[in-house]
């Protein structure tokens, strides 16, 4: 049986189980309400029905795992006793109402305590950091910063059972396409490294270890950092640091090159040029009047760079190079990449960000983001899917509206900008 056939069988079995449970619920409720002449409510599938369907999924997915080369005894041992984890299912379906503003995120990610602990960790691991940096070309402070941002230097790697978490995600929900290959990869980890499945812990999403790898990345890029013949990203710091360095090196980290630095933008700066997808030479930025945050001329460099405005025109500005974008390949969130870079700088003694963050700005709620996207669509902008997530297309649309209205075109959606766009959309709809 092919994997596609296996997946279809799982869905059919789950559907039958849930449908029979649904019919039974209807019958019991109808009997209870019939004597009273009342209209019974429409029931939802019971937890018992969900659990039965999950057990059917595990039975059916076994064929897919075996087709992928997993031994039957490995699958049976790894899935023995696991259940559908309701906390994982809740996380999977949860849509946060508010997005934390970048300055609040950095308050935690680059806190004085995180910096102090990181410096202590660097001293304690001086030898291995020197070895790893020499081999892979990745600075020790960046590796330690990733360690700090991913697990707080090993304090918070996740307390979920990896196989159970990934099986719960693979069973149903928006991450099933992600989780199914990760579950297969986790089973391959067991066979290749002889792990005890019961000891394999992870986050609810299946990331694990000191620097939070996912199983497919582990199989492709994890390395034995201390030469003991084993790879243990949970407990072996040299393995975790060397594996992280290998990921960055394979993603294109440029040795002895900076990630970027804070800059000051001139009055009248063309904010529509501030985009991670737009690169210019440092000389070009210099000619446009961009200076260092301290007001000095930009250092000489032949490398292309982008202007990054994490809080829009009202917040700090950064000139970022290819290494910043390499970190995005480790975790594709600009706020995360900036946190890693800023913490790394402070670990080696650099000052915090000089410009003030616009802390008075209130982030848009999910409903406000949805309303903004609806307004942009009504105005004729292509923003892709209306999903409450302000991605590249939504930012480009906001930037285009700003440019047309003589507003700094930073693509940053404040409450004021969202309100003005909504007003424009209402006016357009009112015009016959």
MOHUJO-V935969 format. One record per helix or strand. SS is the DSSP state (@ for helix, = for strand). FROM is the first residue (numbers start at 1). TO is the last residue. Records with the same first field share a line. If there is no record, write none. Layout:
SS = FROM-TO / FROM-TO
//
This chain:
@ = 3-34 / 47-67 / 72-79 / 86-93 / 102-109 / 112-124 / 126-136 / 140-151 / 162-171 / 176-193 / 197-199 / 215-221 / 237-251 / 271-273 / 282-287 / 312-314 / 322-330 / 334-347 / 366-378 / 392-404 / 415-430
= = 98-98 / 160-161 / 201-202 / 208-208 / 213-213 / 260-264 / 280-281 / 291-292 / 304-308 / 317-320 / 365-365
//
